Amino acid sequence: MMERKSIGIVGAGASGLTCAKHMLEEGWDVTLYEIGSHVGGMWVYNNDNNRSSAYRTLHINTARDLTSFSDYPFDSSVQPFPSHWDMAKYLKDYGEHFGITQRVRFNTKIVDLRPAPSYRPEKPRWQLTSEAGEIFEHDTVVVASGHLTKPLEVAMFRDGFKGEYLHSHDYKEPAPFVRKRVCVVGVGNSALDIASDLAVGAERTVLIARSSALIIPKLAFGRPFWDTIQPFYKPWIPAAVRNRVLKALVYIIQGDMKRLGFPETSKRVHATSNANIVNHIHYRRVIVKQGIERIEGKTLHFVDGTAEEFDTLIAATGYEIDLDFVPPEILAIKDNGLDLYMRLVPPDWRGLYFLAFFNSDTALNWICEGQTRWIREHEAGRAAFPSKADMLAEIDQRKSWVRTNFKDTPRHAIEVEHLPYFADLRRTMSEAQKRAGTPVRDIGIGFKPKKGAKFSPRAEAAE
């Protein structure tokens, strides 16, 4: 019989919870290390782990039924786009339902990760050290600490502006900015949400769009936008066709992004989703500017030659990957990216994984579940890794794809598109099963059941 593995998971957010659930199904001994006192991670508003960027009006960007895990649907009474309170309750209930919460060591900050003295590639062993000096050993460690916690600061904004400055990470509610002149820098989901929050109460709201935007509406024809576009997200439909349909629908509903004031670019950008920002721009509650040339005190000089004075500057400039407990010889952060095979595995190390370090065009929970199933097969010995050279080649190909298709910014370094990524996970799993000499079988990567359907490991992936 296989020896009972010991699994350590750093983080008890959505990705850490689903990882624990799948590892527990193997009968393994699982411990989660959570820096705060709640499960749910970024979805816990004012989380005492100080890592959540949630603001009071935050709702998820992906629809309820797309966001749920395959084996634990949301209650039907939850709104179509759950709030952060809905998400936090859902994850809390998920943890309790699957017996995960009792395995969490709360208020435990991990400050160091390194191979144990007994580490061997064929029999890995890892050490985690807490801030209190405790040392924990595990056969396998999964880092699920998230990558949306350390603000990526732009010195020009942080140091140059002499009024009130904050990063979007520290924004919580619109009340403190009523009757103020506010400039929001960025065109990501947080920037659009914050500008929409401020539009009615602020004296003036300006949004800085340094790059183009593809603003996907929340609803199309009275239904969640994903329900409308989902039929085109099939493996046999070319990506070019999907992208044209997506852009056409956005154009029909939202209009031309250039007419809203957003600049053009030859490269793709990470799509955003917002229900209100386009109306606010049309009503001139939010004014779009295409860049800041310089700052003098509280006056911002824009690239169009105009200048205005502001009370507050909010920088929604993204996040840096923060892995301060991982030594660079284990995994180095390069240009805000990570050299991980299949965005999961450091090629030089066995028994170590980094879960959910990606930006995607769909629900994070869905992809994390697929990643976790992939990890579990390798740890169970039913799948075997390729050579280091092959892993490095795959990493280079993925980085090349990002460089070719997306604008060169830090936010795009870990970009994935779910359909081709699921296909890659399934392909590499099939190859890994053959290397391990085990039967090639579908393990449900990318599976999204219809309402009421049950997951079967043999079922063909629905997407």
Buried (B, 14 or more C-beta within 10 A) or exposed (E): EEEEBBBBBBBBBBBBBBBBBBBBEBEBBBBBBBBBEBBBBBBBBEBEBEBBBBBBBBBBBBBBBBBBBBBBBBEEEBEBBBBBBBBBBBBBBBBEEBEBBEBBBBBBBBEBBBBBEEBEEEEBBBBBBBEEEEEBBBBBBBBBBBBBBBBBBBEEBBEBBEBBBBBBBEBBEBEEBEEBBBBBBBBBBBBBBBBBBBBEBBEBBBBBBBBBBBBBBBBBEEEBBBBBBBEBBEEEEEEEEBBEBBBEBBEEBBBEBEEBBBBEEEBBBBBBBBBBBBBBBEEEBBBBBBEBEEBEEBBBBBBEEEBBEBBBBBBBBBBBBBBEBBEEEBBEBEEBBBBBBBBBBBBBBBBBBBBBBBBBBBBBBBBBBBBBBBBBBBBBEBBBBBEEEBBBEBBEEBBEBBEEEBBEBBBBBBBBBBBEBBBBBBEBBBBBBEEBEBEEEBBBBBBBBEEEEEBEEEBEBBB
